[in-house]
Amino acid sequence: MSPEENKQIVSQYFEACARGDLDGAAEYFAAEGINHGMPVKREQIRMVLDDLSQTFGGINTEIVTVIAADDWVAARTWMSGKHTGKNVVPIHMLTPGTEPTGKPFRVQVIHMFRLADGLITEHWAGRDDLGLHWQLGLIEAPDWYKARMG
């Protein structure tokens, strides 16, 4: 696949997530791959997507920039939503069982995807987890951050 075709696949994955089509989103992943350095099966990716959706109501990913080279695609995004549920999966931003705060958030996320034969075989992400915790009131934010966030 060309870098442009790989970019399109990643964009389609994010679009499926935005529609709430988590089964469809998981289908963009290979049957077996790597997520954050851990071997995973597609079913585990689906479980993570479901947990994110249940933990963060109205979760949305806004794509800012997508670039590709060879079999890698990088996407800079904004993720937003509201903390409405307790997460189960320890893979993402919160300790499992964190009580919902009901607060909205908006954080930047950088994703790296490796693709082969039209499927995502590897995924890495760097999120602003500290900013998320500040916005949800789970830890005290410094004054400069509070001023920036209004």
Backbone as ProteinMPNN parsed JSONL, in Angstrom:
{"seq_chain_A": "MSPEENKQIVSQYFEACARGDLDGAAEYFAAEGINHGMPVKREQIRMVLDDLSQTFGGINTEIVTVIAADDWVAARTWMSGKHTGKNVVPIHMLTPGTEPTGKPFRVQVIHMFRLADGLITEHWAGRDDLGLHWQLGLIEAPDWYKARMG", "coords_chain_A": {"N_chain_A": [[0.849, -1.174, 0.0], [0.419, 2.28, -0.637], [1.84, 5.262, 0.908], [-0.171, 7.262, 0.903], [-2.517, 5.731, 0.634], [-2.391, 4.346, 3.035], [-2.694, 6.504, 4.828], [-5.352, 7.115, 4.274], [-6.659, 4.828, 5.229], [-6.153, 5.031, 8.003], [-7.523, 7.421, 8.509], [-10.121, 6.549, 7.932], [-10.447, 4.689, 9.968], [-10.519, 6.422, 12.247], [-12.865, 7.809, 11.551], [-14.79, 5.746, 11.715], [-14.686, 5.27, 14.473], [-15.666, 7.766, 15.343], [-18.3, 7.627, 14.458], [-19.25, 5.834, 16.221], [-19.065, 3.226, 15.551], [-17.698, 0.762, 16.661], [-17.092, -1.916, 16.235], [-16.599, -1.867, 13.484], [-14.422, -0.083, 13.5], [-12.485, -1.593, 14.855], [-12.015, -3.512, 12.95], [-10.175, -2.402, 11.253], [-7.774, -3.082, 12.257], [-5.156, -5.534, 12.281], [-5.55, -9.104, 12.708], [-3.815, -9.977, 14.661], [-1.521, -8.04, 16.455], [0.411, -5.194, 17.556], [-0.019, -3.125, 20.34], [0.835, -0.27, 21.894], [3.294, -1.473, 22.451], [2.603, -3.983, 23.342], [1.665, -7.345, 22.588], [-1.356, -7.899, 20.904], [-4.703, -8.991, 20.197], [-7.244, -8.522, 17.706], [-9.726, -8.537, 18.99], [-9.099, -7.64, 21.512], [-8.361, -5.01, 20.986], [-10.873, -4.068, 20.263], [-12.143, -4.294, 22.732], [-10.75, -2.348, 24.216], [-11.498, -0.038, 22.797], [-14.246, -0.037, 23.353], [-14.194, 0.288, 26.127], [-13.018, 2.828, 26.342], [-15.066, 4.321, 25.137], [-17.186, 3.922, 26.933], [-16.15, 4.973, 29.261], [-15.602, 7.621, 28.668], [-17.953, 9.679, 27.849], [-19.446, 10.745, 24.824], [-17.08, 10.81, 23.438], [-14.676, 12.108, 21.232], [-12.593, 12.382, 18.394], [-10.616, 14.684, 16.9], [-9.019, 15.172, 13.955], [-5.98, 16.712, 13.334], [-3.532, 16.827, 11.902], [-2.197, 14.614, 9.502], [0.368, 12.517, 8.561], [2.427, 10.522, 6.389], [4.832, 7.963, 5.807], [6.363, 5.516, 4.002], [5.434, 2.557, 5.539], [4.353, 3.675, 7.79], [2.12, 5.791, 9.61], [1.455, 8.915, 10.978], [-0.538, 10.712, 13.241], [-1.711, 13.731, 14.431], [-3.878, 14.661, 16.906], [-6.869, 15.959, 18.519], [-8.457, 14.918, 21.389], [-11.592, 14.676, 22.85], [-14.23, 14.815, 25.282], [-16.388, 13.645, 27.898], [-15.973, 12.761, 31.257], [-17.608, 10.121, 32.19], [-17.883, 7.524, 33.107], [-16.644, 4.512, 34.798], [-13.51, 3.245, 34.088], [-12.296, 0.044, 32.936], [-10.22, -1.196, 31.639], [-6.751, -1.126, 31.978], [-5.112, 0.107, 30.154], [-5.405, 2.666, 29.092], [-5.769, 6.172, 29.972], [-6.483, 6.445, 32.73], [-6.412, 5.196, 36.118], [-7.764, 1.989, 36.587], [-11.192, 1.859, 37.561], [-11.463, 4.451, 38.466], [-13.441, 6.92, 39.841], [-16.136, 8.479, 38.082], [-15.946, 11.876, 37.069], [-17.617, 13.586, 35.798], [-16.763, 15.724, 34.385], [-15.812, 17.711, 31.519], [-13.267, 17.286, 28.96], [-10.358, 18.051, 26.971], [-7.759, 17.006, 25.147], [-4.506, 16.75, 23.662], [-3.36, 14.262, 21.37], [-0.912, 12.175, 20.038], [-0.686, 9.894, 17.539], [0.833, 6.912, 16.329], [0.876, 4.763, 13.674], [1.488, 1.593, 12.242], [1.19, -0.021, 9.184], [0.205, -2.889, 7.253], [-0.59, -4.583, 4.355], [-3.039, -3.204, 4.173], [-4.034, -3.095, 6.763], [-3.918, -2.103, 10.22], [-1.106, -2.819, 12.005], [0.417, -2.134, 14.105], [0.293, 0.088, 16.852], [0.863, 3.117, 18.506], [0.633, 5.634, 21.015], [0.919, 8.925, 22.231], [-0.269, 10.728, 24.807], [-1.689, 13.637, 26.372], [-1.796, 13.017, 29.269], [-1.384, 14.149, 31.781], [-2.525, 16.706, 31.503], [-5.154, 15.845, 31.097], [-5.767, 14.705, 33.612], [-5.553, 17.021, 35.178], [-7.649, 18.558, 34.04], [-9.858, 16.995, 34.697], [-9.879, 17.278, 37.382], [-8.605, 15.495, 39.007], [-6.069, 15.693, 39.942], [-4.361, 18.483, 41.371], [-4.2, 21.325, 39.378], [-1.602, 23.473, 38.132], [-1.394, 27.068, 38.594], [-0.794, 28.471, 36.192], [-1.78, 26.735, 34.264], [-4.485, 26.601, 34.867], [-5.174, 29.244, 34.289], [-4.72, 29.297, 31.55], [-6.62, 27.489, 30.636], [-8.921, 28.725, 31.309]], "CA_chain_A": [[0.0, 0.0, 0.0], [1.169, 3.532, -0.682], [1.625, 6.105, 2.095], [-1.478, 7.934, 0.8], [-3.552, 4.734, 0.943], [-2.313, 4.112, 4.477], [-3.323, 7.664, 5.481], [-6.8, 6.976, 4.103], [-7.108, 3.774, 6.144], [-6.143, 5.597, 9.354], [-8.638, 8.373, 8.571], [-11.359, 5.757, 7.984], [-10.512, 4.146, 11.328], [-11.01, 7.488, 13.123], [-14.262, 8.078, 11.179], [-15.617, 4.68, 12.295], [-14.769, 5.576, 15.909], [-16.537, 8.94, 15.514], [-19.686, 7.179, 14.242], [-19.603, 4.873, 17.252], [-18.977, 1.891, 14.947], [-16.485, 0.221, 17.261], [-16.768, -3.163, 15.527], [-15.978, -1.458, 12.227], [-13.114, 0.502, 13.794], [-11.57, -2.688, 15.19], [-11.712, -4.253, 11.716], [-9.014, -1.785, 10.601], [-6.587, -3.674, 12.868], [-4.84, -6.911, 11.932], [-6.037, -10.079, 13.681], [-2.836, -9.927, 15.737], [-0.617, -6.913, 16.251], [1.06, -4.582, 18.719], [-0.619, -1.881, 20.823], [1.686, 0.269, 22.964], [4.361, -2.416, 22.746], [2.083, -5.264, 23.822], [0.956, -8.137, 21.583], [-2.812, -7.877, 21.1], [-5.592, -9.506, 19.152], [-8.259, -7.54, 17.307], [-10.784, -8.521, 20.014], [-8.621, -6.803, 22.616], [-8.496, -3.629, 20.506], [-12.309, -3.767, 20.352], [-12.437, -4.121, 24.154], [-10.195, -1.05, 24.606], [-12.361, 0.989, 22.21], [-15.498, -0.032, 24.112], [-13.925, 0.859, 27.448], [-12.865, 4.278, 26.148], [-16.39, 4.874, 24.847], [-18.012, 3.898, 28.143], [-15.524, 5.821, 30.281], [-15.647, 9.017, 28.234], [-19.146, 9.909, 27.052], [-19.312, 11.698, 23.737], [-15.68, 10.898, 23.036], [-14.498, 12.535, 19.849], [-11.218, 12.631, 17.977], [-10.493, 15.654, 15.808], [-7.718, 15.026, 13.302], [-5.344, 17.986, 13.007], [-2.536, 16.58, 10.864], [-1.835, 13.222, 9.238], [1.487, 12.381, 7.626], [2.781, 9.122, 6.188], [6.073, 7.608, 5.129], [6.456, 4.058, 3.887], [4.307, 1.848, 6.16], [3.994, 4.382, 9.015], [1.247, 6.961, 9.557], [1.391, 9.672, 12.23], [-1.698, 11.605, 13.289], [-1.845, 14.618, 15.603], [-5.317, 14.794, 17.109], [-7.441, 16.416, 19.785], [-9.479, 14.013, 21.893], [-12.443, 15.366, 23.817], [-15.384, 14.079, 25.773], [-16.775, 13.913, 29.281], [-15.671, 11.59, 32.089], [-18.922, 9.696, 32.663], [-17.922, 6.136, 33.569], [-15.438, 3.909, 35.374], [-12.813, 2.381, 33.137], [-11.908, -1.284, 33.376], [-8.958, -1.525, 30.989], [-5.674, -0.263, 32.491], [-4.243, 0.533, 29.062], [-5.456, 4.095, 28.799], [-5.315, 7.291, 30.772], [-6.862, 6.487, 34.139], [-6.335, 3.974, 36.897], [-9.076, 1.32, 36.539], [-12.116, 2.103, 38.659], [-11.514, 5.861, 38.852], [-14.824, 7.415, 39.873], [-16.41, 9.514, 37.082], [-16.005, 13.242, 37.595], [-18.633, 14.332, 35.061], [-16.144, 16.913, 33.782], [-15.346, 17.601, 30.138], [-11.826, 17.407, 28.748], [-9.85, 18.146, 25.596], [-6.311, 16.815, 25.211], [-3.83, 16.41, 22.419], [-2.852, 12.9, 21.277], [-0.128, 11.86, 18.848], [-0.777, 8.464, 17.235], [1.706, 6.326, 15.312], [0.339, 3.502, 13.186], [2.21, 0.861, 11.193], [0.223, -0.788, 8.423], [0.639, -3.896, 6.294], [-1.718, -5.165, 3.615], [-4.272, -2.464, 4.413], [-4.481, -3.214, 8.149], [-3.036, -1.564, 11.248], [-0.42, -3.912, 12.692], [1.093, -1.587, 15.279], [-0.236, 1.387, 17.26], [1.453, 3.785, 19.661], [0.04, 6.954, 21.21], [1.388, 9.773, 23.318], [-1.384, 11.604, 25.179], [-1.48, 14.598, 27.454], [-2.491, 12.452, 30.421], [-1.316, 15.102, 32.888], [-3.578, 17.686, 31.232], [-6.441, 15.186, 31.333], [-5.971, 14.622, 35.063], [-5.818, 18.382, 35.655], [-8.983, 18.982, 33.61], [-10.876, 16.221, 35.411], [-9.791, 17.603, 38.802], [-8.064, 14.346, 39.741], [-4.906, 16.254, 40.613], [-4.406, 19.948, 41.344], [-3.51, 21.955, 38.252], [-0.889, 24.7, 38.488], [-2.114, 28.299, 38.252], [-0.617, 28.819, 34.778], [-2.657, 25.866, 33.463], [-5.867, 27.05, 35.126], [-5.347, 30.499, 33.552], [-4.773, 28.955, 30.133], [-7.847, 26.758, 30.36], [-10.062, 29.601, 31.601]], "C_chain_A": [[0.898, 1.242, 0.0], [0.961, 4.315, 0.616], [0.254, 6.808, 2.059], [-2.625, 6.974, 1.107], [-3.56, 4.423, 2.436], [-2.928, 5.26, 5.262], [-4.84, 7.551, 5.415], [-7.367, 5.925, 5.057], [-7.176, 4.307, 7.579], [-7.296, 6.6, 9.512], [-9.971, 7.632, 8.672], [-11.542, 5.112, 9.361], [-11.075, 5.201, 12.292], [-12.471, 7.826, 12.825], [-15.193, 7.023, 11.762], [-15.775, 4.894, 13.797], [-15.746, 6.718, 16.155], [-18.01, 8.583, 15.333], [-20.168, 6.25, 15.35], [-19.6, 3.445, 16.737], [-17.681, 1.232, 15.424], [-16.091, -1.119, 16.649], [-16.06, -2.842, 14.217], [-14.591, -0.878, 12.442], [-12.098, -0.594, 14.082], [-11.16, -3.475, 13.952], [-10.554, -3.635, 10.936], [-7.7, -2.319, 11.168], [-6.408, -5.103, 12.378], [-5.358, -7.844, 13.037], [-5.108, -10.153, 14.895], [-1.866, -8.801, 15.445], [0.0, -6.454, 17.555], [0.298, -3.303, 19.058], [0.194, -1.426, 22.028], [2.733, -0.75, 23.414], [3.907, -3.786, 23.206], [1.422, -6.029, 22.681], [-0.538, -8.143, 21.908], [-3.512, -8.547, 19.917], [-6.627, -8.428, 18.859], [-9.359, -7.426, 18.369], [-10.379, -7.653, 21.206], [-8.669, -5.322, 22.237], [-9.95, -3.199, 20.647], [-12.695, -3.501, 21.805], [-11.936, -2.762, 24.65], [-11.084, 0.079, 24.066], [-13.685, 1.098, 22.973], [-15.301, 0.614, 25.476], [-13.749, 2.374, 27.367], [-14.228, 4.94, 25.959], [-17.27, 4.936, 26.095], [-17.451, 4.795, 29.243], [-15.706, 7.299, 29.958], [-16.827, 9.234, 27.293], [-18.909, 10.976, 25.998], [-17.89, 11.848, 23.243], [-15.581, 11.202, 21.547], [-13.016, 12.752, 19.588], [-11.239, 13.538, 16.761], [-9.09, 15.528, 15.226], [-7.203, 16.404, 12.922], [-4.404, 17.806, 11.82], [-2.313, 15.079, 10.729], [-0.698, 13.228, 8.229], [1.843, 10.903, 7.519], [4.111, 9.007, 5.469], [6.182, 6.09, 5.168], [5.225, 3.414, 4.533], [3.85, 2.482, 7.475], [3.09, 5.575, 8.722], [1.25, 7.604, 10.94], [0.201, 10.615, 12.15], [-1.649, 12.412, 14.581], [-3.322, 14.929, 15.736], [-5.63, 15.511, 18.415], [-8.507, 15.399, 20.161], [-10.276, 14.769, 22.957], [-13.613, 14.474, 24.2], [-15.697, 14.499, 27.193], [-16.547, 12.631, 30.075], [-16.946, 11.129, 32.777], [-18.973, 8.28, 33.22], [-16.608, 5.702, 34.183], [-14.788, 3.022, 34.326], [-12.438, 1.063, 33.794], [-10.5, -1.597, 32.872], [-7.864, -0.58, 31.477], [-4.771, 0.308, 31.406], [-4.272, 2.038, 28.875], [-5.307, 4.967, 30.031], [-5.578, 7.259, 32.263], [-6.614, 5.146, 34.813], [-7.709, 3.309, 36.845], [-9.907, 1.593, 37.783], [-12.173, 3.54, 39.133], [-12.959, 6.351, 38.769], [-15.027, 8.508, 38.819], [-16.529, 10.889, 37.732], [-17.125, 14.047, 36.948], [-18.082, 15.544, 34.336], [-15.732, 16.663, 32.337], [-13.827, 17.736, 30.068], [-11.546, 17.542, 27.25], [-8.33, 18.085, 25.684], [-5.765, 16.43, 23.842], [-3.284, 14.979, 22.49], [-2.085, 12.773, 19.967], [-0.175, 10.345, 18.675], [0.264, 8.099, 16.188], [1.124, 4.966, 14.957], [1.299, 2.893, 12.175], [1.173, -0.025, 10.508], [0.902, -1.794, 7.513], [-0.608, -4.482, 5.647], [-3.048, -4.511, 3.961], [-4.816, -2.554, 5.826], [-3.447, -2.618, 9.09], [-2.425, -2.747, 12.003], [0.249, -3.449, 13.977], [0.514, -0.206, 15.568], [0.477, 1.851, 18.524], [0.743, 5.12, 19.8], [0.707, 7.642, 22.386], [0.295, 10.782, 23.601], [-0.939, 12.574, 26.25], [-2.268, 14.117, 28.671], [-2.466, 13.386, 31.626], [-2.4, 16.173, 32.724], [-4.962, 17.104, 31.468], [-6.734, 15.137, 32.829], [-6.234, 16.001, 35.663], [-7.24, 18.805, 35.308], [-10.095, 18.247, 34.35], [-10.855, 16.487, 36.914], [-9.269, 16.445, 39.641], [-6.769, 14.696, 40.464], [-4.975, 17.768, 40.444], [-3.581, 20.483, 40.179], [-2.765, 23.192, 38.73], [-1.666, 25.925, 37.993], [-1.983, 28.661, 36.782], [-1.529, 27.987, 33.885], [-4.117, 26.293, 33.635], [-6.152, 28.326, 34.337], [-5.489, 30.228, 32.06], [-6.088, 28.319, 29.752], [-9.1, 27.594, 30.651], [-10.787, 29.145, 32.78]], "O_chain_A": [[1.99, 1.238, 0.567], [0.004, 4.055, 1.346], [-0.402, 6.926, 3.094], [-3.595, 7.354, 1.764], [-4.625, 4.257, 3.031], [-3.613, 5.027, 6.258], [-5.533, 7.854, 6.387], [-8.441, 6.118, 5.627], [-8.152, 4.058, 8.287], [-7.965, 6.615, 10.544], [-10.854, 8.049, 9.421], [-12.664, 5.004, 9.856], [-11.993, 4.915, 13.061], [-13.237, 8.102, 13.748], [-16.271, 7.357, 12.253], [-16.868, 4.721, 14.338], [-16.564, 6.649, 17.073], [-18.874, 9.171, 15.984], [-21.351, 5.916, 15.416], [-20.084, 2.543, 17.42], [-16.699, 1.156, 14.686], [-14.905, -1.434, 16.55], [-15.051, -3.46, 13.877], [-13.679, -1.146, 11.659], [-10.966, -0.529, 13.603], [-10.069, -4.044, 13.913], [-10.004, -4.281, 10.044], [-6.632, -2.042, 10.623], [-7.383, -5.8, 12.095], [-5.574, -7.41, 14.169], [-5.562, -10.365, 16.019], [-1.436, -8.629, 14.305], [0.099, -7.209, 18.522], [0.003, -2.495, 18.177], [0.239, -2.107, 23.052], [3.021, -0.873, 24.604], [4.736, -4.666, 23.438], [0.694, -5.436, 21.885], [-0.93, -8.367, 23.053], [-2.977, -8.645, 18.813], [-6.853, -7.532, 19.673], [-9.867, -6.332, 18.617], [-11.224, -7.011, 21.83], [-8.982, -4.476, 23.075], [-10.228, -2.089, 21.099], [-13.479, -2.594, 22.086], [-12.625, -2.095, 25.422], [-11.387, 1.033, 24.783], [-14.181, 2.2, 23.208], [-16.139, 1.394, 25.929], [-14.258, 3.113, 28.209], [-14.509, 5.985, 26.545], [-18.013, 5.899, 26.285], [-18.205, 5.316, 30.065], [-15.932, 8.121, 30.846], [-16.719, 9.003, 26.088], [-18.251, 11.985, 26.254], [-17.525, 12.887, 22.692], [-16.299, 10.634, 20.724], [-12.282, 13.239, 20.448], [-11.809, 13.199, 15.724], [-8.097, 15.75, 15.92], [-7.902, 17.176, 12.266], [-4.479, 18.553, 10.844], [-2.248, 14.362, 11.727], [-0.788, 13.862, 7.178], [1.593, 10.127, 8.441], [4.465, 9.841, 4.636], [6.103, 5.47, 6.228], [4.098, 3.691, 4.123], [3.046, 1.891, 8.197], [3.264, 6.275, 7.725], [1.071, 6.924, 11.95], [-0.039, 11.241, 11.117], [-1.559, 11.857, 15.676], [-3.949, 15.406, 14.79], [-4.777, 15.651, 19.292], [-9.363, 15.057, 19.344], [-9.71, 15.413, 23.841], [-13.928, 13.503, 23.513], [-15.313, 15.583, 27.633], [-16.889, 11.541, 29.615], [-17.329, 11.667, 33.816], [-20.003, 7.87, 33.755], [-15.6, 6.405, 34.11], [-15.438, 2.152, 33.747], [-12.283, 0.966, 35.012], [-9.691, -2.187, 33.588], [-8.024, 0.639, 31.4], [-3.759, 0.934, 31.719], [-3.25, 2.631, 28.529], [-4.76, 4.52, 31.039], [-4.932, 8.002, 33.003], [-6.608, 4.099, 34.165], [-8.722, 3.982, 37.036], [-9.403, 1.563, 38.906], [-12.863, 3.833, 40.109], [-13.612, 6.207, 37.736], [-14.171, 9.381, 38.676], [-17.129, 11.044, 38.796], [-17.541, 15.074, 37.484], [-18.838, 16.31, 33.738], [-15.352, 15.55, 31.972], [-13.19, 18.234, 30.995], [-12.369, 17.2, 26.401], [-7.692, 18.989, 26.223], [-6.464, 15.87, 22.997], [-2.807, 14.54, 23.537], [-2.555, 13.212, 18.916], [0.246, 9.601, 19.561], [0.543, 8.877, 15.275], [0.907, 4.124, 15.828], [1.859, 3.605, 11.342], [0.379, -0.694, 11.169], [2.027, -1.584, 7.059], [-1.567, -4.833, 6.334], [-4.073, -5.189, 4.034], [-5.946, -2.133, 6.075], [-2.25, -2.625, 8.801], [-3.144, -3.571, 12.569], [0.605, -4.26, 14.832], [0.273, 0.578, 14.65], [0.669, 1.09, 19.472], [0.295, 5.684, 18.802], [1.017, 7.017, 23.401], [-0.038, 11.601, 22.744], [0.056, 12.356, 26.942], [-3.27, 14.72, 29.056], [-3.417, 13.417, 32.408], [-3.104, 16.507, 33.677], [-5.847, 17.79, 31.98], [-7.832, 15.49, 33.26], [-7.058, 16.13, 36.568], [-7.959, 19.34, 36.152], [-11.157, 18.817, 34.601], [-11.709, 15.985, 37.644], [-9.47, 16.418, 40.855], [-6.417, 14.077, 41.468], [-5.572, 18.27, 39.492], [-2.412, 20.135, 40.018], [-3.232, 23.888, 39.632], [-2.492, 25.823, 37.085], [-2.953, 29.113, 36.174], [-2.002, 28.475, 32.858], [-4.881, 26.338, 32.67], [-7.239, 28.482, 33.779], [-6.295, 30.868, 31.385], [-6.618, 28.574, 28.671], [-10.208, 27.208, 30.279], [-11.777, 29.762, 33.174]]}, "name": "protein", "num_of_chains": 1, "seq": "MSPEENKQIVSQYFEACARGDLDGAAEYFAAEGINHGMPVKREQIRMVLDDLSQTFGGINTEIVTVIAADDWVAARTWMSGKHTGKNVVPIHMLTPGTEPTGKPFRVQVIHMFRLADGLITEHWAGRDDLGLHWQLGLIEAPDWYKARMG"}
